[in-house]
C-alpha cells in the first residue's frame, strides 16, 4: 500500500501507512508513505514539478495489485490526481478519501472514493483520520477471519 497526501492529509497518510505496516498487534501488511524521502520529494518537485511528486513514486514503487491510497481535504490536489492516473496505468487499486464533496477526485477514475461531506477543514481532516482508522480496522477484521 502506498499512501500519500498534502499538508494535514500527509500526516494522516503517514499515520495510516504506519498503522497498516506496524499494527499494535498481529502481522502488518507492506505499506509506506510517499512522504518520507525528502530527497525524492524535493528532486521531483524541483526537476519535474510538484504535480508529479507522488506519480513518479507510484511508477517506481507500485506494482499491479498494490493499493494507492490518497487523502485530500479539498479533493482537488493535482499531485494526487496525477498519482491516481499512474496507479490506474499500473493496474493498482486506487482509493481516495476526500472532503469538499470529493472535489476533482469525484470525477477521477478511482476504484473507491470515500467522501467526507463537511464545510470545515478541521471536521474534514478529523473525519478522514477516523475513516482511515476504520478502513484499517475492517481490513484487519477481514484478514483475521480468513
Buried (B, 14 or more C-beta within 10 A) or exposed (E): BBBBBBBBBBBBBBBBBBBBBEBEEEEEBEBBBBBEEEEBBEEBBEEEEBBBBBBBBBBEBBEEEBBBBBBBBBBBBBBBBBBBBBBBEBEBBBBBBBBBEBBBBBEBEBBEBBBBEBEEBEEBBBBBBEBBBEBBEEBBEEEEEE
